[in-house]
Amino acid sequence: MKRNVLIVGAGGVAHVVAHKCAMNNDVLGDICIASRTQRKCEAIIDSVLRKNHLKDTSKKLYARRVDALNIPEMVKLIRETESEIVINVGQAYINMSVLEACIEAGAVYMDTAIHEEPDKVCENPPWYANYEWKRKDRCAEKGITAILGIGFDPGVVNAWCSLAQKEYFDTIDTIDILDVNAGNHGKYFATNFDPEINFREFKKVWTWVDRQWVLQKVHSIRVDYDFPVVGKCPVYLTGHDELHSLSKHIDANSIRFWMGFGDHYLNVFSVLKNIGLLSEKPVKITEDIEIAPLKVLKALLPDPASLAPGYTGKTCIGNFISGTKEDKPRKLFIYNVCDHEQCYQEVESQAISYTAGVPPVAAAILVARGDWDVKKMVNVEELDAVPFIKLLDTMGLPTEIAENPAVFEAPAIESLESVE
């Protein structure tokens, strides 16, 4: 049985991970939260204790400082804390250094987003083949369990795809992953995740159509969909992590990702883009100083973790799947609705961080119990979805399934030769 968890990162998602680990520390053991800024880790601990979420008070909950890009430093921390499970919820730039440390130290590795290099944006697909999958053989040779993309999307939506393929469909034509936040944080403009990572996604759209990669412009294709509970919302075709593993592991003709954006968000986004503030490439401020405009913008925008108090409304994330079962057409919407105010009452977080932070803890419990300790590198759809979904049902993220839901109709999507 695997025990003791090291949480790498101290942002909004790490906040939720710490709360949920503490609530299950009778299974998970001691919990260490580590980041470059130890005071942020200690603030999370204060929140956990304030909510009285440390289930077994004989187990430790403590903070450490670490430079996660320093592999020897990470290895030393894993060994000193006797952590057998590492949940990486830091910036996407640190993924490969944390994974390398886990391989060397013999610890289980998990993350919630794909690895990125600071100077490369929206690389050629499939993204996992650029970094993560190159380490598959070493994980297998050393018996290291590495679970990639175990947030919500990617993560839970991958598990839903696996469940659909095994239990609800004989053939799958299309999977449309829809993510909408019908909430209000009261700020003029903010992102719900790290602004730097968030905006880097919006350079070009890689999507999977008719079993091939298709390139499209960002925010160029819109569909209005009538979601359960939250109602009709616009969603836009967007590139996203999960497409880059689902296209390999799920037998479907097309797999696409759609994100909800309001008119105000798109207007502000357009202005920021047009004046160059979304660029990740450094510009000269003086003869001696260079800085990427995107880093300046990140410093100006609200910290996503600060949005939780006063956030109202709900999120809805779901998979609209069409195919056949027993030679008859079938359509399902497999989804979850999460309430911002309820999340704050429970763990002092907003729903976007909550949906991303609960799944890795469920996965850690399954690894600790042995169900998911597979001794190799996997994406979520390669694992048994049933115990994961059942566990999430008890941890605040219940799965709902609508048969013959409101129809999702996407226009024809063709590939562009180039995207600026």
VEXLUMVO-336959 format. One line per 2 residues: number of its first residue (from 1); their letters; for each residue x, y, z of C-alpha. Coordinates in steps of 0.001 Angstrom, whole numbers. Example, Ala and Ser with C-alpha at 12.3 -4.5 7.8 and 13.67 -1.06 7.14 Angstrom:
1	as	12300,-4500,7800 | 13670,-1060,7140
END
This chain:
1	mk	0,0,0 | 1410,3384,-1042
3	rn	1400,6125,1614 | 2490,9735,2173
5	vl	1708,12395,-427 | 3884,15212,-1702
7	iv	1861,18028,-3326 | 4019,20149,-5653
9	ga	2552,23622,-6192 | 619,26094,-4057
11	gg	-2010,27587,-6371 | -5775,27193,-6467
13	va	-5738,23539,-7536 | -3099,22628,-4940
15	hv	-5358,24245,-2339 | -8165,21805,-3183
17	va	-5790,18835,-3430 | -4495,19571,86
19	hk	-7997,19785,1556 | -9120,16526,-36
21	ca	-5887,14708,874 | -6328,15848,4484
23	mn	-9922,14570,4452 | -8574,11175,3356
25	nd	-5274,11077,5256 | -6305,7881,7049
27	vl	-5590,6243,3675 | -2979,8638,2261
29	gd	-819,9224,5340 | 1384,12296,5845
31	ic	982,15274,3494 | 3710,17699,2474
33	ia	2968,20784,351 | 6003,22193,-1447
35	sr	6620,25146,-3771 | 9108,27948,-4375
37	tq	7135,30139,-1938 | 6696,28307,1356
39	rk	4339,30923,2811 | 1774,30023,110
41	ce	1960,26396,1232 | 1498,27478,4848
43	ai	-1566,29548,3894 | -3116,26402,2406
45	id	-2371,24513,5622 | -4066,27291,7597
47	sv	-7178,26851,5426 | -7198,23060,5947
49	lr	-6917,23476,9707 | -9496,26287,9755
51	kn	-12007,23934,8114 | -10998,21102,10477
53	hl	-10298,18805,7526 | -7395,16823,8975
55	kd	-9192,13506,9430 | -6407,11672,11287
57	ts	-4661,14214,13514 | -1803,11797,14190
59	kk	-670,12269,10563 | 1539,15184,9545
61	ly	524,18145,7347 | 3490,20414,6690
63	ar	5193,22703,4149 | 8583,22782,2447
65	rv	10300,25045,-64 | 11516,23474,-3302
67	da	12713,24488,-6757 | 10830,21879,-8760
69	ln	13043,22459,-11822 | 16011,21228,-9779
71	ip	15812,17442,-10144 | 18348,16527,-7385
73	em	16502,18891,-5012 | 13196,17215,-5879
75	vk	14673,13722,-5399 | 16030,14759,-2010
77	li	12631,16142,-940 | 10762,13006,-2031
79	re	13170,10820,-57 | 13330,13037,3035
81	te	9529,13239,3271 | 9205,9497,2522
83	se	6542,10421,-46 | 5391,7479,-2157
85	iv	2863,9522,-4174 | 3679,12865,-5824
87	in	792,15029,-7077 | 2228,17683,-9372
89	vg	-78,20715,-9629 | 2598,23329,-10280
91	qa	3097,25202,-13549 | 3243,23002,-16646
93	yi	6925,23911,-17165 | 7997,21703,-14240
95	nm	6290,18469,-15304 | 9276,16692,-16791
97	sv	11669,17614,-13972 | 9172,16354,-11369
99	le	8575,13192,-13396 | 12325,12594,-13689
101	ac	12657,12994,-9919 | 9856,10485,-9344
103	ie	11502,7965,-11668 | 14786,8339,-9791
105	ag	13232,8280,-6318 | 10754,5479,-7101
107	av	7608,7513,-6380 | 4210,7520,-8101
109	ym	3797,10552,-10383 | 567,12402,-11264
111	dt	-153,15682,-13027 | -3231,17521,-14261
113	ai	-1942,19175,-17453 | 450,18450,-20281
115	he	4105,19513,-20119 | 5078,22780,-21802
117	ep	8408,24393,-22606 | 8478,28177,-21990
119	dk	9638,28986,-25529 | 7262,26608,-27369
121	vc	3511,27045,-27772 | 926,24615,-29217
123	en	3512,22207,-30609 | 2672,19638,-33287
125	pp	336,16834,-32200 | 76,14501,-30475
127	wy	1441,16614,-27632 | 2106,13707,-25267
129	an	4550,12236,-27793 | 6765,15335,-27523
131	ye	7737,14800,-23879 | 5723,12416,-21666
133	wk	5482,9292,-23834 | 9249,9392,-24485
135	rk	9611,8279,-20849 | 7140,5376,-21050
137	dr	9826,2682,-21345 | 11774,3967,-18344
139	ca	8639,4035,-16185 | 7834,453,-17171
141	ek	11422,-727,-16603 | 11486,766,-13092
143	gi	7857,-102,-12250 | 6894,3552,-11799
145	ta	3198,4402,-11900 | 2789,7697,-13793
147	il	-771,8913,-14392 | -938,11763,-16884
149	gi	-3646,14435,-16955 | -5656,13382,-13908
151	gf	-7607,16610,-13418 | -11116,17074,-14810
153	dp	-10384,17960,-18425 | -8077,16214,-19012
155	gv	-8891,13502,-16484 | -12510,12799,-15642
157	vn	-13597,13415,-19236 | -11071,10766,-20344
159	aw	-12573,8290,-17883 | -16039,9056,-19254
161	cs	-14788,8264,-22772 | -13449,4921,-21561
163	la	-16704,4160,-19740 | -18748,5045,-22825
165	qk	-16635,2854,-25100 | -16829,-149,-22763
167	ey	-20413,47,-21514 | -22629,2358,-23560
169	fd	-21552,2146,-27212 | -20601,-503,-29741
171	ti	-19278,2170,-32111 | -18507,5833,-31479
173	dt	-18735,8462,-34193 | -18061,11723,-32329
175	id	-17060,12842,-28862 | -17527,16533,-28111
177	il	-16092,17614,-24758 | -17915,20748,-23596
179	dv	-16704,22976,-20750 | -18658,26024,-19639
181	na	-18403,28241,-16581 | -21765,29930,-16026
183	gn	-20405,31826,-13046 | -19584,35389,-12019
185	hg	-16419,36289,-10089 | -17207,40008,-9925
187	ky	-13890,41120,-11484 | -13565,43146,-14685
189	fa	-11431,40411,-16233 | -9773,37283,-14840
191	tn	-8782,33754,-15778 | -9753,30758,-13672
193	fd	-6329,29115,-14015 | -2804,30504,-14243
195	pe	-3185,33317,-16841 | 166,32551,-18446
197	in	-671,28894,-19097 | -4294,29742,-19920
199	fr	-3476,32208,-22698 | -750,30036,-24199
201	ef	-3512,27587,-25174 | -5105,30219,-27409
203	kk	-2516,30412,-30185 | -3929,27788,-32538
205	vw	-6486,24984,-32418 | -5482,21377,-33046
207	tw	-8522,19099,-33111 | -9246,15483,-34156
209	vd	-11690,15229,-37077 | -12310,12158,-39266
211	rq	-9314,10406,-37672 | -6786,13092,-38530
213	wv	-5410,16273,-37001 | -7087,19458,-38183
215	lq	-5735,22983,-37662 | -8111,25892,-37033
217	kv	-8028,29467,-35748 | -8828,30194,-32113
219	hs	-12398,31290,-31305 | -13400,30950,-34965
221	ir	-16049,28201,-34654 | -18940,28664,-32236
223	vd	-21874,26466,-31206 | -24635,27391,-28739
225	yd	-25577,24443,-26541 | -28394,23986,-24037
227	fp	-26561,22585,-21005 | -28296,20828,-18102
229	vv	-28921,23154,-15139 | -26963,26160,-16504
231	gk	-28939,26546,-19761 | -27894,27744,-23221
233	cp	-24281,28924,-23491 | -21885,29586,-26396
235	vy	-18858,27299,-26720 | -15905,27663,-29089
237	lt	-13728,25004,-30706 | -10470,24928,-28753
239	gh	-7341,22806,-28637 | -6846,20833,-25429
241	de	-4649,18207,-23779 | -7026,15260,-23717
243	lh	-7463,15130,-27492 | -3815,14168,-27790
245	sl	-4228,10873,-25938 | -7896,10092,-26628
247	sk	-7199,10157,-30373 | -4824,7244,-29784
249	hi	-6724,5207,-27194 | -10424,5713,-28024
251	da	-11908,4347,-31244 | -13883,7380,-32446
253	ns	-14023,9178,-35790 | -13868,12679,-34297
255	ir	-12944,13999,-30828 | -13245,17748,-30244
257	fw	-13011,20149,-27306 | -15229,23197,-26808
259	mg	-14773,25931,-24196 | -17358,28491,-23113
261	fg	-16527,32195,-23461 | -18736,35239,-23057
263	dh	-18658,38285,-25334 | -16898,40427,-22703
265	yl	-14102,37879,-22299 | -13588,37625,-26054
267	nv	-13561,41429,-26490 | -10911,41902,-23799
269	fs	-8939,38926,-25131 | -8968,40450,-28622
271	vl	-7619,43794,-27379 | -4876,42118,-25311
273	kn	-3861,40003,-28290 | -3868,42878,-30768
275	ig	-1615,45089,-28636 | 808,42213,-28032
277	ll	217,41515,-24345 | -426,37804,-24961
279	se	3016,37191,-26432 | 5272,34721,-24628
281	kp	8313,36112,-26445 | 10457,38562,-24407
283	vk	10667,42195,-25522 | 13302,44762,-24557
285	it	12179,47217,-21885 | 15610,48817,-21546
287	ed	19046,47860,-22814 | 19461,45516,-19846
289	ie	15933,44272,-19231 | 13815,41867,-21287
291	ia	10439,40463,-20236 | 7628,38536,-21894
293	pl	4452,40680,-22107 | 2421,37660,-20979
295	kv	4308,37600,-17671 | 3477,41281,-17122
297	lk	-185,40559,-17814 | -110,37647,-15363
299	al	1228,39971,-12654 | -1581,42467,-13318
301	lp	-4514,40034,-13382 | -6154,38624,-10234
303	dp	-4638,35458,-8778 | -7179,32719,-9694
305	as	-7088,31472,-6090 | -8320,34898,-4943
307	la	-11564,34603,-6932 | -13202,32070,-4602
309	pg	-14916,34381,-2064 | -18039,35777,-3686
311	yt	-17895,33599,-6822 | -21463,32683,-7802
313	gk	-22991,30347,-10365 | -22045,26923,-11646
315	tc	-19797,25049,-14043 | -20923,22284,-16369
317	ig	-18435,19963,-18041 | -19614,17041,-20138
319	nf	-19030,14683,-23036 | -21639,14688,-25800
321	is	-21137,11281,-27447 | -22896,9925,-30520
323	gt	-22611,6437,-31969 | -24459,3134,-32014
325	ke	-25504,458,-29539 | -26909,-2863,-30792
327	dk	-27162,-1384,-34305 | -29278,1555,-33118
329	pr	-28187,5222,-33023 | -27398,6481,-29543
331	kl	-26569,9872,-28034 | -25462,10493,-24450
333	fi	-24363,13509,-22459 | -22167,12419,-19541
335	yn	-21579,15425,-17302 | -21008,17081,-13938
337	vc	-22392,20331,-12555 | -20361,22053,-9841
339	dh	-21454,25034,-7714 | -18947,27818,-6922
341	eq	-20562,28781,-3606 | -20768,25196,-2372
343	cy	-17086,24693,-3198 | -16175,27768,-1177
345	qe	-18242,26602,1784 | -16512,23222,1734
347	ve	-12864,24010,945 | -12615,27812,454
349	sq	-12161,27409,-3307 | -13987,28156,-6559
351	ai	-15480,25401,-8729 | -12841,25428,-11484
353	sy	-10053,24675,-9003 | -12341,22201,-7250
355	ta	-13093,20188,-10391 | -9364,20014,-11204
357	gv	-8218,19286,-7640 | -10540,16508,-6486
359	pp	-9728,13922,-9232 | -5983,13543,-8483
361	va	-6840,12837,-4845 | -9341,10173,-5918
363	aa	-6585,8724,-8113 | -4131,8811,-5207
365	il	-6591,6842,-3068 | -6973,4255,-5844
367	va	-3183,4007,-6159 | -2795,3701,-2386
369	rg	-5343,880,-2355 | -3591,-843,-5262
371	dw	-6433,-482,-7823 | -4499,1987,-10014
373	dv	-897,1210,-9033 | -166,-60,-12544
375	kk	3670,264,-12487 | 3810,2058,-15852
377	mv	2917,5369,-17530 | -728,5721,-18549
379	nv	-3295,8275,-19615 | -6537,8146,-17671
381	ee	-8582,6401,-20379 | -6250,3388,-20108
383	ld	-7356,2755,-16502 | -10528,1174,-15123
385	av	-12970,4083,-15028 | -15613,2521,-12775
387	pf	-13902,2737,-9343 | -12683,6257,-10161
389	ik	-16136,7530,-11111 | -17725,5843,-8088
391	ll	-15180,7428,-5777 | -15728,10886,-7294
393	dt	-19461,10448,-6640 | -18641,10383,-2909
395	mg	-16075,13189,-3025 | -18186,16036,-4430
397	lp	-18058,15421,-8202 | -21013,13187,-9094
399	te	-21421,11968,-12683 | -24795,12391,-14409
401	ia	-25839,10700,-17649 | -28562,12059,-19950
403	en	-29906,9747,-22656 | -31035,11576,-25836
405	pa	-29918,14999,-24555 | -30264,18330,-26308
407	vf	-28545,17812,-29670 | -25068,19224,-30163
409	ea	-24572,20156,-33822 | -21100,21244,-34913
411	pa	-20433,22732,-38373 | -18069,21047,-40812
413	ie	-14487,21576,-39671 | -11729,21655,-42273
415	sl	-8028,22162,-41788 | -6366,25502,-42485
417	es	-2969,25533,-44153 | -1553,27944,-41584
419	ve	-2611,29837,-38477 | -1021,33153,-37487
END
